[in-house]
Amino acid sequence: MAYFDRVVSATKPPLVAALLLTIGGAAFAQDHDAAQVDAGRQLFEENAGGTGCAACHGDAAEGNPDAGAPFIQGSSRARLNAALAGAVPAMEYFDLNRRETDAIYEFLQYMGHVQDEPLDEDTAAGKVIFEETAGGVGCQSCHGADGSGDSAPDIRGQDARAILEQLRRNENMSFITLSSGEVDQVAAYLDYLHKLDSH
């Protein structure tokens, strides 16, 4: 499944997703080559500069203020070329050819498009709990911004039952208190993260 299809399916109810994939997805495909977007994603997440752009800018190019790395979804070709040409000193060791640069550009344009798709109400609420409010710090403080694990395990795709089990048994999570509704919302967001990452 193309990367656009996966993200739309993850962020929309089935009927809406089907309509978007039929109408919006087709229009999007006219402007973006799926293979090139996937190649750009691979470079962005893992290979560029030996670490991937995501090491600083985040997997979704959402930026990381702590690392001094800006939001770059939808960045222009001129901005990308300037950064690679030395405008950003931290990227001086990147050695990308034209084809690789074009692929990353396509991926950034793609992310600028799909990230505009709104989350449903429960998933959006779960995102806030995950990123900010759970235990006063958010789940991301240990599990990473995308749930893939940092000082704690990868929890993408975990359902409400698994989350409740951890809240009851894991001493490291004893300071977190969530209602059953909030647990369901976090589970919805973790499911979204899992689908977003599925290839």
ZIJO-V295342 format. One record per residue. N is the residue number from 0. PHI is phi in degrees with one decimal (NA if undefined). NEAR is the number of other C-alpha atoms within 10 Angstrom. Layout:
n = (N N)
phi = (PHI PHI)
near = (NEAR NEAR)
This chain:
n = (0 1 2 3 4 5 6 7 8 9 10 11 12 13 14 15 16 17 18 19 20 21 22 23 24 25 26 27 28 29 30 31 32 33 34 35 36 37 38 39 40 41 42 43 44 45 46 47 48 49 50 51 52 53 54 55 56 57 58 59 60 61 62 63 64 65 66 67 68 69 70 71 72 73 74 75 76 77 78 79 80 81 82 83 84 85 86 87 88 89 90 91 92 93 94 95 96 97 98 99 100 101 102 103 104 105 106 107 108 109 110 111 112 113 114 115 116 117 118 119 120 121 122 123 124 125 126 127 128 129 130 131 132 133 134 135 136 137 138 139 140 141 142 143 144 145 146 147 148 149 150 151 152 153 154 155 156 157 158 159 160 161 162 163 164 165 166 167 168 169 170 171 172 173 174 175 176 177 178 179 180 181 182 183 184 185 186 187 188 189 190 191 192 193 194 195 196 197 198)
phi = (NA -63.9 -59.9 -60.7 -59.5 -63.5 -68.8 -62.3 -62.2 -77.7 -107.5 -127.8 -58.6 -52.0 -66.9 -64.0 -59.3 -62.1 -65.0 -65.2 -69.4 -76.9 -98.9 -65.7 -63.7 -65.1 -64.4 -64.9 -62.7 -66.6 -99.8 -132.7 -80.8 -59.1 -64.5 -70.2 -62.1 -66.2 -64.6 -64.5 -60.6 -61.9 -63.7 -64.3 -80.7 -134.1 -99.6 -59.3 66.4 84.9 -127.0 89.5 -63.4 -63.3 -57.1 -108.0 -89.7 88.3 -59.1 -101.4 60.5 -81.8 91.5 -143.7 -57.0 -64.0 -95.4 69.6 -104.7 -79.6 -62.8 -131.1 -57.4 73.9 -58.4 -72.0 -62.9 -63.8 -65.1 -64.4 -61.7 -65.0 -62.4 -73.0 -84.5 123.3 -64.9 -113.8 -54.1 -65.6 -106.0 -62.9 -85.4 -70.8 -127.5 -113.4 -83.5 -61.5 -62.6 -67.9 -62.5 -61.4 -65.7 -64.4 -58.1 -61.7 -63.8 -65.8 -63.9 -60.6 -63.6 -62.4 -82.4 -71.2 -71.5 -76.9 -69.7 -71.3 -79.6 -69.3 -58.6 -66.0 -65.3 -64.2 -66.0 -63.7 -62.0 -64.6 -61.6 -62.2 -85.2 -132.2 -100.0 -58.8 64.5 83.3 -129.0 86.4 -62.3 -62.1 -61.7 -112.9 -92.2 87.5 -60.5 -108.4 76.5 -82.5 105.5 -137.9 -91.5 -136.4 -67.2 -66.0 -119.9 -59.4 88.8 -66.8 -90.9 -59.6 -62.2 -65.8 -64.8 -60.1 -61.3 -68.5 -63.9 -82.4 -108.7 -86.5 -61.3 -67.7 -111.1 -64.8 -83.7 -97.6 -122.7 -128.7 -73.4 -62.1 -65.4 -67.0 -61.9 -60.7 -67.9 -63.0 -61.1 -63.5 -70.6 -64.8 -65.6 -59.9 -61.8 -64.0 -66.4 -63.5 -87.2 -65.4 -125.0)
near = (8 14 21 23 17 17 21 25 20 22 24 18 12 12 10 13 20 16 12 18 19 12 11 14 17 11 12 17 13 9 11 15 16 19 12 18 24 19 18 25 26 17 23 28 20 16 15 22 15 11 14 19 23 21 17 20 22 20 18 20 25 18 19 15 11 8 10 10 19 15 15 19 21 17 17 14 16 10 13 18 15 12 16 19 14 13 13 12 10 12 15 13 12 18 13 14 8 9 12 17 20 19 22 27 26 26 30 24 20 23 23 18 14 17 17 8 12 12 18 15 11 16 22 18 17 25 24 16 23 27 20 15 16 21 15 12 14 19 25 22 17 16 20 19 16 22 23 18 16 14 10 15 12 16 21 21 18 16 18 19 13 13 15 16 10 14 18 12 10 10 10 10 14 12 11 16 14 16 9 12 12 18 21 21 24 29 26 24 30 25 20 24 22 20 18 21 17 12 10)
